Amino acid sequence: MVKERKNKERLKYMGSRVREERLKQELELADVAYSSELEIPQLSNFERGKSEIYGTSLVLVLAFLNIDPRTLVPKNDH
């Protein structure tokens, strides 16, 4: 139960970091989704911590937004 809660918190944190950066760059969900080979709802759900994205799609999102993967880990998780 604790592990599941912690995983949900991590997922929510990761999604919020992606959303924060997307908004900072004044980009629409469609811009990032298209560049990352994702559907808009998939990216939206990820940003809200409702679902995960993996592998190439995640790498493409991070590269498009120029996000260092190390910043996706909450500081208290190091």
PDB file of N, CA, C and O in Angstrom:
ATOM      1  N   MET A   1       0.826  -1.194   0.000  1.00  0.00           N
ATOM      2  CA  MET A   1       0.000   0.000   0.000  1.00  0.00           C
ATOM      3  C   MET A   1       0.870   1.258   0.000  1.00  0.00           C
ATOM      4  O   MET A   1       0.600   2.193  -0.754  1.00  0.00           O
ATOM      5  N   VAL A   2       1.894   1.290   0.824  1.00  0.00           N
ATOM      6  CA  VAL A   2       2.786   2.448   0.891  1.00  0.00           C
ATOM      7  C   VAL A   2       3.526   2.612  -0.434  1.00  0.00           C
ATOM      8  O   VAL A   2       3.674   3.726  -0.936  1.00  0.00           O
ATOM      9  N   LYS A   3       3.988   1.498  -0.993  1.00  0.00           N
ATOM     10  CA  LYS A   3       4.716   1.540  -2.261  1.00  0.00           C
ATOM     11  C   LYS A   3       3.818   2.062  -3.381  1.00  0.00           C
ATOM     12  O   LYS A   3       4.253   2.862  -4.209  1.00  0.00           O
ATOM     13  N   GLU A   4       2.571   1.608  -3.404  1.00  0.00           N
ATOM     14  CA  GLU A   4       1.616   2.049  -4.424  1.00  0.00           C
ATOM     15  C   GLU A   4       1.365   3.556  -4.312  1.00  0.00           C
ATOM     16  O   GLU A   4       1.314   4.256  -5.324  1.00  0.00           O
ATOM     17  N   ARG A   5       1.210   4.049  -3.085  1.00  0.00           N
ATOM     18  CA  ARG A   5       0.992   5.480  -2.867  1.00  0.00           C
ATOM     19  C   ARG A   5       2.196   6.283  -3.323  1.00  0.00           C
ATOM     20  O   ARG A   5       2.051   7.332  -3.950  1.00  0.00           O
ATOM     21  N   LYS A   6       3.390   5.785  -3.005  1.00  0.00           N
ATOM     22  CA  LYS A   6       4.618   6.473  -3.395  1.00  0.00           C
ATOM     23  C   LYS A   6       4.753   6.510  -4.922  1.00  0.00           C
ATOM     24  O   LYS A   6       5.169   7.523  -5.483  1.00  0.00           O
ATOM     25  N   ASN A   7       4.402   5.412  -5.589  1.00  0.00           N
ATOM     26  CA  ASN A   7       4.450   5.382  -7.053  1.00  0.00           C
ATOM     27  C   ASN A   7       3.484   6.395  -7.656  1.00  0.00           C
ATOM     28  O   ASN A   7       3.818   7.058  -8.638  1.00  0.00           O
ATOM     29  N   LYS A   8       2.291   6.521  -7.081  1.00  0.00           N
ATOM     30  CA  LYS A   8       1.315   7.504  -7.561  1.00  0.00           C
ATOM     31  C   LYS A   8       1.845   8.923  -7.365  1.00  0.00           C
ATOM     32  O   LYS A   8       1.664   9.784  -8.226  1.00  0.00           O
ATOM     33  N   GLU A   9       2.493   9.160  -6.237  1.00  0.00           N
ATOM     34  CA  GLU A   9       3.069  10.479  -5.974  1.00  0.00           C
ATOM     35  C   GLU A   9       4.166  10.804  -6.984  1.00  0.00           C
ATOM     36  O   GLU A   9       4.251  11.930  -7.476  1.00  0.00           O
ATOM     37  N   ARG A  10       4.996   9.823  -7.289  1.00  0.00           N
ATOM     38  CA  ARG A  10       6.063  10.023  -8.285  1.00  0.00           C
ATOM     39  C   ARG A  10       5.478  10.333  -9.653  1.00  0.00           C
ATOM     40  O   ARG A  10       5.932  11.245 -10.344  1.00  0.00           O
ATOM     41  N   LEU A  11       4.474   9.569 -10.032  1.00  0.00           N
ATOM     42  CA  LEU A  11       3.832   9.765 -11.328  1.00  0.00           C
ATOM     43  C   LEU A  11       3.229  11.167 -11.424  1.00  0.00           C
ATOM     44  O   LEU A  11       3.381  11.850 -12.437  1.00  0.00           O
ATOM     45  N   LYS A  12       2.555  11.579 -10.378  1.00  0.00           N
ATOM     46  CA  LYS A  12       1.954  12.914 -10.347  1.00  0.00           C
ATOM     47  C   LYS A  12       3.036  13.994 -10.437  1.00  0.00           C
ATOM     48  O   LYS A  12       2.867  14.991 -11.139  1.00  0.00           O
ATOM     49  N   TYR A  13       4.128  13.794  -9.735  1.00  0.00           N
ATOM     50  CA  TYR A  13       5.234  14.757  -9.763  1.00  0.00           C
ATOM     51  C   TYR A  13       5.823  14.850 -11.168  1.00  0.00           C
ATOM     52  O   TYR A  13       6.051  15.948 -11.675  1.00  0.00           O
ATOM     53  N   MET A  14       6.068  13.706 -11.796  1.00  0.00           N
ATOM     54  CA  MET A  14       6.636  13.692 -13.145  1.00  0.00           C
ATOM     55  C   MET A  14       5.722  14.429 -14.123  1.00  0.00           C
ATOM     56  O   MET A  14       6.175  15.263 -14.908  1.00  0.00           O
ATOM     57  N   GLY A  15       4.452  14.113 -14.065  1.00  0.00           N
ATOM     58  CA  GLY A  15       3.496  14.757 -14.964  1.00  0.00           C
ATOM     59  C   GLY A  15       3.412  16.249 -14.747  1.00  0.00           C
ATOM     60  O   GLY A  15       3.322  17.018 -15.704  1.00  0.00           O
ATOM     61  N   SER A  16       3.442  16.663 -13.492  1.00  0.00           N
ATOM     62  CA  SER A  16       3.360  18.100 -13.206  1.00  0.00           C
ATOM     63  C   SER A  16       4.600  18.838 -13.693  1.00  0.00           C
ATOM     64  O   SER A  16       4.507  19.987 -14.126  1.00  0.00           O
ATOM     65  N   ARG A  17       5.753  18.191 -13.627  1.00  0.00           N
ATOM     66  CA  ARG A  17       6.986  18.811 -14.146  1.00  0.00           C
ATOM     67  C   ARG A  17       6.899  18.997 -15.656  1.00  0.00           C
ATOM     68  O   ARG A  17       7.293  20.040 -16.179  1.00  0.00           O
ATOM     69  N   VAL A  18       6.387  17.993 -16.352  1.00  0.00           N
ATOM     70  CA  VAL A  18       6.230  18.090 -17.807  1.00  0.00           C
ATOM     71  C   VAL A  18       5.235  19.204 -18.141  1.00  0.00           C
ATOM     72  O   VAL A  18       5.493  20.021 -19.025  1.00  0.00           O
ATOM     73  N   ARG A  19       4.119  19.236 -17.448  1.00  0.00           N
ATOM     74  CA  ARG A  19       3.100  20.271 -17.699  1.00  0.00           C
ATOM     75  C   ARG A  19       3.661  21.658 -17.418  1.00  0.00           C
ATOM     76  O   ARG A  19       3.463  22.587 -18.202  1.00  0.00           O
ATOM     77  N   GLU A  20       4.357  21.793 -16.303  1.00  0.00           N
ATOM     78  CA  GLU A  20       4.962  23.071 -15.930  1.00  0.00           C
ATOM     79  C   GLU A  20       5.891  23.576 -17.039  1.00  0.00           C
ATOM     80  O   GLU A  20       5.834  24.745 -17.420  1.00  0.00           O
ATOM     81  N   GLU A  21       6.728  22.703 -17.541  1.00  0.00           N
ATOM     82  CA  GLU A  21       7.676  23.094 -18.588  1.00  0.00           C
ATOM     83  C   GLU A  21       6.954  23.403 -19.898  1.00  0.00           C
ATOM     84  O   GLU A  21       7.318  24.346 -20.600  1.00  0.00           O
ATOM     85  N   ARG A  22       5.943  22.620 -20.226  1.00  0.00           N
ATOM     86  CA  ARG A  22       5.180  22.871 -21.457  1.00  0.00           C
ATOM     87  C   ARG A  22       4.524  24.244 -21.412  1.00  0.00           C
ATOM     88  O   ARG A  22       4.571  24.994 -22.387  1.00  0.00           O
ATOM     89  N   LEU A  23       3.913  24.568 -20.281  1.00  0.00           N
ATOM     90  CA  LEU A  23       3.256  25.863 -20.139  1.00  0.00           C
ATOM     91  C   LEU A  23       4.269  27.006 -20.137  1.00  0.00           C
ATOM     92  O   LEU A  23       4.018  28.069 -20.705  1.00  0.00           O
ATOM     93  N   LYS A  24       5.398  26.784 -19.502  1.00  0.00           N
ATOM     94  CA  LYS A  24       6.452  27.804 -19.478  1.00  0.00           C
ATOM     95  C   LYS A  24       6.906  28.146 -20.896  1.00  0.00           C
ATOM     96  O   LYS A  24       7.229  29.294 -21.198  1.00  0.00           O
ATOM     97  N   GLN A  25       6.924  27.138 -21.754  1.00  0.00           N
ATOM     98  CA  GLN A  25       7.337  27.341 -23.143  1.00  0.00           C
ATOM     99  C   GLN A  25       6.162  27.752 -24.039  1.00  0.00           C
ATOM    100  O   GLN A  25       6.306  27.885 -25.254  1.00  0.00           O
ATOM    101  N   GLU A  26       4.998  27.949 -23.412  1.00  0.00           N
ATOM    102  CA  GLU A  26       3.784  28.375 -24.114  1.00  0.00           C
ATOM    103  C   GLU A  26       3.414  27.432 -25.257  1.00  0.00           C
ATOM    104  O   GLU A  26       3.072  27.865 -26.358  1.00  0.00           O
ATOM    105  N   LEU A  27       3.491  26.142 -24.968  1.00  0.00           N
ATOM    106  CA  LEU A  27       3.148  25.116 -25.950  1.00  0.00           C
ATOM    107  C   LEU A  27       1.806  24.486 -25.600  1.00  0.00           C
ATOM    108  O   LEU A  27       1.421  24.418 -24.433  1.00  0.00           O
ATOM    109  N   GLU A  28       1.113  24.035 -26.614  1.00  0.00           N
ATOM    110  CA  GLU A  28      -0.152  23.322 -26.438  1.00  0.00           C
ATOM    111  C   GLU A  28       0.128  21.828 -26.270  1.00  0.00           C
ATOM    112  O   GLU A  28       1.179  21.330 -26.674  1.00  0.00           O
ATOM    113  N   LEU A  29      -0.823  21.133 -25.672  1.00  0.00           N
ATOM    114  CA  LEU A  29      -0.710  19.675 -25.566  1.00  0.00           C
ATOM    115  C   LEU A  29      -0.461  19.055 -26.939  1.00  0.00           C
ATOM    116  O   LEU A  29       0.350  18.139 -27.076  1.00  0.00           O
ATOM    117  N   ALA A  30      -1.157  19.556 -27.944  1.00  0.00           N
ATOM    118  CA  ALA A  30      -1.028  18.999 -29.296  1.00  0.00           C
ATOM    119  C   ALA A  30       0.395  19.114 -29.825  1.00  0.00           C
ATOM    120  O   ALA A  30       0.874  18.208 -30.508  1.00  0.00           O
ATOM    121  N   ASP A  31       1.078  20.220 -29.518  1.00  0.00           N
ATOM    122  CA  ASP A  31       2.458  20.404 -29.985  1.00  0.00           C
ATOM    123  C   ASP A  31       3.359  19.295 -29.460  1.00  0.00           C
ATOM    124  O   ASP A  31       4.116  18.679 -30.211  1.00  0.00           O
ATOM    125  N   VAL A  32       3.264  19.054 -28.171  1.00  0.00           N
ATOM    126  CA  VAL A  32       4.126  18.061 -27.528  1.00  0.00           C
ATOM    127  C   VAL A  32       3.691  16.647 -27.909  1.00  0.00           C
ATOM    128  O   VAL A  32       4.529  15.790 -28.190  1.00  0.00           O
ATOM    129  N   ALA A  33       2.397  16.410 -27.917  1.00  0.00           N
ATOM    130  CA  ALA A  33       1.892  15.077 -28.263  1.00  0.00           C
ATOM    131  C   ALA A  33       2.328  14.692 -29.674  1.00  0.00           C
ATOM    132  O   ALA A  33       2.804  13.578 -29.894  1.00  0.00           O
ATOM    133  N   TYR A  34       2.169  15.597 -30.620  1.00  0.00           N
ATOM    134  CA  TYR A  34       2.534  15.306 -32.007  1.00  0.00           C
ATOM    135  C   TYR A  34       4.020  14.973 -32.122  1.00  0.00           C
ATOM    136  O   TYR A  34       4.401  14.026 -32.810  1.00  0.00           O
ATOM    137  N   SER A  35       4.842  15.749 -31.452  1.00  0.00           N
ATOM    138  CA  SER A  35       6.295  15.538 -31.540  1.00  0.00           C
ATOM    139  C   SER A  35       6.736  14.252 -30.851  1.00  0.00           C
ATOM    140  O   SER A  35       7.830  13.748 -31.104  1.00  0.00           O
ATOM    141  N   SER A  36       5.885  13.730 -29.987  1.00  0.00           N
ATOM    142  CA  SER A  36       6.239  12.565 -29.176  1.00  0.00           C
ATOM    143  C   SER A  36       5.492  11.303 -29.583  1.00  0.00           C
ATOM    144  O   SER A  36       5.573  10.276 -28.910  1.00  0.00           O
ATOM    145  N   GLU A  37       4.768  11.393 -30.687  1.00  0.00           N
ATOM    146  CA  GLU A  37       4.015  10.238 -31.188  1.00  0.00           C
ATOM    147  C   GLU A  37       2.994   9.729 -30.172  1.00  0.00           C
ATOM    148  O   GLU A  37       2.773   8.524 -30.047  1.00  0.00           O
ATOM    149  N   LEU A  38       2.373  10.666 -29.447  1.00  0.00           N
ATOM    150  CA  LEU A  38       1.337  10.333 -28.471  1.00  0.00           C
ATOM    151  C   LEU A  38       0.015  10.944 -28.912  1.00  0.00           C
ATOM    152  O   LEU A  38      -0.015  11.889 -29.699  1.00  0.00           O
ATOM    153  N   GLU A  39      -1.065  10.397 -28.399  1.00  0.00           N
ATOM    154  CA  GLU A  39      -2.375  11.024 -28.561  1.00  0.00           C
ATOM    155  C   GLU A  39      -2.486  12.104 -27.482  1.00  0.00           C
ATOM    156  O   GLU A  39      -1.907  11.970 -26.405  1.00  0.00           O
ATOM    157  N   ILE A  40      -3.222  13.158 -27.771  1.00  0.00           N
ATOM    158  CA  ILE A  40      -3.389  14.248 -26.802  1.00  0.00           C
ATOM    159  C   ILE A  40      -3.922  13.732 -25.461  1.00  0.00           C
ATOM    160  O   ILE A  40      -3.391  14.122 -24.421  1.00  0.00           O
ATOM    161  N   PRO A  41      -4.956  12.868 -25.440  1.00  0.00           N
ATOM    162  CA  PRO A  41      -5.433  12.371 -24.140  1.00  0.00           C
ATOM    163  C   PRO A  41      -4.364  11.608 -23.347  1.00  0.00           C
ATOM    164  O   PRO A  41      -4.335  11.680 -22.119  1.00  0.00           O
ATOM    165  N   GLN A  42      -3.491  10.882 -24.043  1.00  0.00           N
ATOM    166  CA  GLN A  42      -2.411  10.161 -23.344  1.00  0.00           C
ATOM    167  C   GLN A  42      -1.507  11.148 -22.612  1.00  0.00           C
ATOM    168  O   GLN A  42      -1.182  10.952 -21.442  1.00  0.00           O
ATOM    169  N   LEU A  43      -1.107  12.205 -23.307  1.00  0.00           N
ATOM    170  CA  LEU A  43      -0.224  13.196 -22.692  1.00  0.00           C
ATOM    171  C   LEU A  43      -0.943  13.938 -21.573  1.00  0.00           C
ATOM    172  O   LEU A  43      -0.362  14.188 -20.517  1.00  0.00           O
ATOM    173  N   SER A  44      -2.184  14.283 -21.796  1.00  0.00           N
ATOM    174  CA  SER A  44      -2.970  14.969 -20.773  1.00  0.00           C
ATOM    175  C   SER A  44      -3.083  14.122 -19.508  1.00  0.00           C
ATOM    176  O   SER A  44      -2.900  14.624 -18.399  1.00  0.00           O
ATOM    177  N   ASN A  45      -3.383  12.845 -19.680  1.00  0.00           N
ATOM    178  CA  ASN A  45      -3.479  11.946 -18.520  1.00  0.00           C
ATOM    179  C   ASN A  45      -2.147  11.821 -17.798  1.00  0.00           C
ATOM    180  O   ASN A  45      -2.110  11.751 -16.570  1.00  0.00           O
ATOM    181  N   PHE A  46      -1.062  11.794 -18.545  1.00  0.00           N
ATOM    182  CA  PHE A  46       0.263  11.734 -17.926  1.00  0.00           C
ATOM    183  C   PHE A  46       0.527  12.999 -17.112  1.00  0.00           C
ATOM    184  O   PHE A  46       0.976  12.921 -15.969  1.00  0.00           O
ATOM    185  N   GLU A  47       0.251  14.157 -17.698  1.00  0.00           N
ATOM    186  CA  GLU A  47       0.487  15.417 -16.991  1.00  0.00           C
ATOM    187  C   GLU A  47      -0.319  15.511 -15.701  1.00  0.00           C
ATOM    188  O   GLU A  47       0.119  16.145 -14.741  1.00  0.00           O
ATOM    189  N   ARG A  48      -1.482  14.890 -15.671  1.00  0.00           N
ATOM    190  CA  ARG A  48      -2.332  14.932 -14.478  1.00  0.00           C
ATOM    191  C   ARG A  48      -2.069  13.777 -13.521  1.00  0.00           C
ATOM    192  O   ARG A  48      -2.749  13.638 -12.504  1.00  0.00           O
ATOM    193  N   GLY A  49      -1.076  12.944 -13.852  1.00  0.00           N
ATOM    194  CA  GLY A  49      -0.730  11.833 -12.971  1.00  0.00           C
ATOM    195  C   GLY A  49      -1.703  10.681 -13.026  1.00  0.00           C
ATOM    196  O   GLY A  49      -1.753   9.866 -12.104  1.00  0.00           O
ATOM    197  N   LYS A  50      -2.481  10.599 -14.094  1.00  0.00           N
ATOM    198  CA  LYS A  50      -3.503   9.555 -14.223  1.00  0.00           C
ATOM    199  C   LYS A  50      -2.993   8.313 -14.942  1.00  0.00           C
ATOM    200  O   LYS A  50      -3.552   7.229 -14.777  1.00  0.00           O
ATOM    201  N   SER A  51      -1.938   8.461 -15.737  1.00  0.00           N
ATOM    202  CA  SER A  51      -1.371   7.310 -16.442  1.00  0.00           C
ATOM    203  C   SER A  51       0.101   7.570 -16.717  1.00  0.00           C
ATOM    204  O   SER A  51       0.587   8.694 -16.593  1.00  0.00           O
ATOM    205  N   GLU A  52       0.793   6.515 -17.091  1.00  0.00           N
ATOM    206  CA  GLU A  52       2.226   6.621 -17.365  1.00  0.00           C
ATOM    207  C   GLU A  52       2.482   6.591 -18.862  1.00  0.00           C
ATOM    208  O   GLU A  52       1.668   6.089 -19.638  1.00  0.00           O
ATOM    209  N   ILE A  53       3.621   7.133 -19.253  1.00  0.00           N
ATOM    210  CA  ILE A  53       4.122   6.921 -20.603  1.00  0.00           C
ATOM    211  C   ILE A  53       5.529   6.360 -20.446  1.00  0.00           C
ATOM    212  O   ILE A  53       6.233   6.668 -19.485  1.00  0.00           O
ATOM    213  N   TYR A  54       5.922   5.539 -21.398  1.00  0.00           N
ATOM    214  CA  TYR A  54       7.165   4.791 -21.265  1.00  0.00           C
ATOM    215  C   TYR A  54       8.070   4.971 -22.470  1.00  0.00           C
ATOM    216  O   TYR A  54       7.676   5.497 -23.510  1.00  0.00           O
ATOM    217  N   GLY A  55       9.280   4.518 -22.286  1.00  0.00           N
ATOM    218  CA  GLY A  55      10.236   4.335 -23.373  1.00  0.00           C
ATOM    219  C   GLY A  55      10.403   5.513 -24.292  1.00  0.00           C
ATOM    220  O   GLY A  55      10.607   6.647 -23.858  1.00  0.00           O
ATOM    221  N   THR A  56      10.312   5.220 -25.577  1.00  0.00           N
ATOM    222  CA  THR A  56      10.575   6.217 -26.604  1.00  0.00           C
ATOM    223  C   THR A  56       9.676   7.434 -26.456  1.00  0.00           C
ATOM    224  O   THR A  56      10.135   8.562 -26.635  1.00  0.00           O
ATOM    225  N   SER A  57       8.416   7.230 -26.135  1.00  0.00           N
ATOM    226  CA  SER A  57       7.496   8.364 -25.996  1.00  0.00           C
ATOM    227  C   SER A  57       7.949   9.307 -24.892  1.00  0.00           C
ATOM    228  O   SER A  57       7.941  10.525 -25.073  1.00  0.00           O
ATOM    229  N   LEU A  58       8.340   8.760 -23.762  1.00  0.00           N
ATOM    230  CA  LEU A  58       8.810   9.597 -22.661  1.00  0.00           C
ATOM    231  C   LEU A  58      10.090  10.322 -23.052  1.00  0.00           C
ATOM    232  O   LEU A  58      10.239  11.512 -22.774  1.00  0.00           O
ATOM    233  N   VAL A  59      11.006   9.622 -23.690  1.00  0.00           N
ATOM    234  CA  VAL A  59      12.260  10.240 -24.137  1.00  0.00           C
ATOM    235  C   VAL A  59      11.966  11.381 -25.107  1.00  0.00           C
ATOM    236  O   VAL A  59      12.582  12.443 -25.016  1.00  0.00           O
ATOM    237  N   LEU A  60      11.038  11.174 -26.028  1.00  0.00           N
ATOM    238  CA  LEU A  60      10.693  12.217 -27.001  1.00  0.00           C
ATOM    239  C   LEU A  60      10.069  13.437 -26.325  1.00  0.00           C
ATOM    240  O   LEU A  60      10.373  14.569 -26.700  1.00  0.00           O
ATOM    241  N   VAL A  61       9.210  13.224 -25.343  1.00  0.00           N
ATOM    242  CA  VAL A  61       8.608  14.339 -24.601  1.00  0.00           C
ATOM    243  C   VAL A  61       9.699  15.147 -23.911  1.00  0.00           C
ATOM    244  O   VAL A  61       9.741  16.373 -24.019  1.00  0.00           O
ATOM    245  N   LEU A  62      10.580  14.450 -23.200  1.00  0.00           N
ATOM    246  CA  LEU A  62      11.641  15.137 -22.460  1.00  0.00           C
ATOM    247  C   LEU A  62      12.583  15.878 -23.399  1.00  0.00           C
ATOM    248  O   LEU A  62      12.995  17.001 -23.106  1.00  0.00           O
ATOM    249  N   ALA A  63      12.924  15.264 -24.516  1.00  0.00           N
ATOM    250  CA  ALA A  63      13.823  15.912 -25.477  1.00  0.00           C
ATOM    251  C   ALA A  63      13.159  17.136 -26.091  1.00  0.00           C
ATOM    252  O   ALA A  63      13.791  18.186 -26.213  1.00  0.00           O
ATOM    253  N   PHE A  64      11.899  17.015 -26.476  1.00  0.00           N
ATOM    254  CA  PHE A  64      11.187  18.130 -27.099  1.00  0.00           C
ATOM    255  C   PHE A  64      11.114  19.325 -26.158  1.00  0.00           C
ATOM    256  O   PHE A  64      11.265  20.470 -26.583  1.00  0.00           O
ATOM    257  N   LEU A  65      10.882  19.052 -24.874  1.00  0.00           N
ATOM    258  CA  LEU A  65      10.766  20.128 -23.886  1.00  0.00           C
ATOM    259  C   LEU A  65      12.105  20.488 -23.244  1.00  0.00           C
ATOM    260  O   LEU A  65      12.190  21.395 -22.416  1.00  0.00           O
ATOM    261  N   ASN A  66      13.144  19.759 -23.642  1.00  0.00           N
ATOM    262  CA  ASN A  66      14.484  19.983 -23.089  1.00  0.00           C
ATOM    263  C   ASN A  66      14.484  19.841 -21.561  1.00  0.00           C
ATOM    264  O   ASN A  66      14.981  20.707 -20.841  1.00  0.00           O
ATOM    265  N   ILE A  67      13.920  18.738 -21.093  1.00  0.00           N
ATOM    266  CA  ILE A  67      13.845  18.452 -19.658  1.00  0.00           C
ATOM    267  C   ILE A  67      14.901  17.416 -19.305  1.00  0.00           C
ATOM    268  O   ILE A  67      14.990  16.365 -19.939  1.00  0.00           O
ATOM    269  N   ASP A  68      15.689  17.717 -18.303  1.00  0.00           N
ATOM    270  CA  ASP A  68      16.670  16.764 -17.782  1.00  0.00           C
ATOM    271  C   ASP A  68      15.908  15.696 -16.993  1.00  0.00           C
ATOM    272  O   ASP A  68      15.199  16.035 -16.045  1.00  0.00           O
ATOM    273  N   PRO A  69      16.034  14.426 -17.355  1.00  0.00           N
ATOM    274  CA  PRO A  69      15.300  13.366 -16.654  1.00  0.00           C
ATOM    275  C   PRO A  69      15.530  13.363 -15.142  1.00  0.00           C
ATOM    276  O   PRO A  69      14.660  12.938 -14.382  1.00  0.00           O
ATOM    277  N   ARG A  70      16.683  13.829 -14.713  1.00  0.00           N
ATOM    278  CA  ARG A  70      16.966  13.845 -13.263  1.00  0.00           C
ATOM    279  C   ARG A  70      16.028  14.773 -12.513  1.00  0.00           C
ATOM    280  O   ARG A  70      15.831  14.610 -11.309  1.00  0.00           O
ATOM    281  N   THR A  71      15.444  15.750 -13.210  1.00  0.00           N
ATOM    282  CA  THR A  71      14.527  16.676 -12.541  1.00  0.00           C
ATOM    283  C   THR A  71      13.140  16.078 -12.359  1.00  0.00           C
ATOM    284  O   THR A  71      12.273  16.702 -11.748  1.00  0.00           O
ATOM    285  N   LEU A  72      12.921  14.882 -12.880  1.00  0.00           N
ATOM    286  CA  LEU A  72      11.619  14.232 -12.734  1.00  0.00           C
ATOM    287  C   LEU A  72      11.513  13.415 -11.459  1.00  0.00           C
ATOM    288  O   LEU A  72      10.449  12.877 -11.149  1.00  0.00           O
ATOM    289  N   VAL A  73      12.593  13.320 -10.730  1.00  0.00           N
ATOM    290  CA  VAL A  73      12.603  12.573  -9.472  1.00  0.00           C
ATOM    291  C   VAL A  73      12.476  13.571  -8.329  1.00  0.00           C
ATOM    292  O   VAL A  73      13.312  14.465  -8.196  1.00  0.00           O
ATOM    293  N   PRO A  74      11.441  13.432  -7.500  1.00  0.00           N
ATOM    294  CA  PRO A  74      11.295  14.349  -6.368  1.00  0.00           C
ATOM    295  C   PRO A  74      12.558  14.361  -5.505  1.00  0.00           C
ATOM    296  O   PRO A  74      13.201  13.327  -5.320  1.00  0.00           O
ATOM    297  N   LYS A  75      12.901  15.518  -4.989  1.00  0.00           N
ATOM    298  CA  LYS A  75      14.128  15.674  -4.198  1.00  0.00           C
ATOM    299  C   LYS A  75      14.190  14.702  -3.021  1.00  0.00           C
ATOM    300  O   LYS A  75      15.268  14.213  -2.684  1.00  0.00           O
ATOM    301  N   ASN A  76      13.065  14.420  -2.401  1.00  0.00           N
ATOM    302  CA  ASN A  76      13.068  13.502  -1.253  1.00  0.00           C
ATOM    303  C   ASN A  76      13.181  12.036  -1.665  1.00  0.00           C
ATOM    304  O   ASN A  76      13.175  11.153  -0.808  1.00  0.00           O
ATOM    305  N   ASP A  77      13.286  11.765  -2.976  1.00  0.00           N
ATOM    306  CA  ASP A  77      13.428  10.402  -3.487  1.00  0.00           C
ATOM    307  C   ASP A  77      14.878  10.026  -3.769  1.00  0.00           C
ATOM    308  O   ASP A  77      15.165   8.864  -4.057  1.00  0.00           O
ATOM    309  N   HIS A  78      15.780  10.969  -3.693  1.00  0.00           N
ATOM    310  CA  HIS A  78      17.193  10.717  -4.041  1.00  0.00           C
ATOM    311  C   HIS A  78      17.855   9.865  -2.994  1.00  0.00           C
ATOM    312  O   HIS A  78      19.039   9.549  -3.113  1.00  0.00           O
TER     313      HIS A  78
END
